[in-house]
Amino acid sequence: RVVFETGAVVDIMSGDGKSQSGWSAKEHYDAAMSAHAQGRLGDAEPHYKAVLAQHPDHPGALHRLALVFLSTGRLAEAAQIYEKILAGAPDDAVAHANFGQVLRSLGRNSEALVHLKRALVLKPDSAETHTNLGNVQAAMNRPQDALASFAKALALNPRLAEPYNNIGNVYESLGRYEEAVVQSNKALALRPDFAPAMN
């Protein structure tokens, strides 16, 4: 399962200029945040873009526009956003973590590995990123590395169902079926409606 992290919200001062709509960048950003929180991504997107028209490097708008792209399956557009963020902020752990996930989804596992490892250098206590790193390692046929990453995720947050399920997947790939069932049951104990573990 893909788990994305959210970026930091950065407010814009109200003294900004106006867009063609007559709104300030702060007004666009507030409207985007409100629409995004309500799940109205189609409404949020043009407001984020209006913010970026005035402030091309605004971290909050960039991160959240990328999340809109991810939520609507526009991975290539999300990748472009993360490249832009990292060009200006190479130590942004959230951008590295999410870019790694985008790259994995695009089948670019070697590149994904680099960004996920960099995210963990910057933010080593992210259970989600350890989980996602394990997924990439499993996809690259590195089961022992994957199991180690999932174990680190669970050490940080034993309430996450995903690492247990993913450990089960690795065990299944190794023919260790009874152990796989144990792990799937651990995942279901935490999330009884977790379809991947049911499968």
Secondary structure, 3 states (H helix, E strand, C coil): CCCCCCCCCCCCCCCCCECCCCCEHHHHHHHHHHHHHCCCHHHHHHHHHHHHHHCCCCHHHHHHHHHHHHHCCCHHHHHHHHHHHHHHCCCCHHHHHHHHHHHHHCCCHHHHHHHHHHHHHHCCCCHHHHHHHHHHHHHCCCHHHHHHHHHHHHHHCCCCHHHHHHHHHHHHHCCCHHHHHHHHHHHHHHCCCCHHHHC
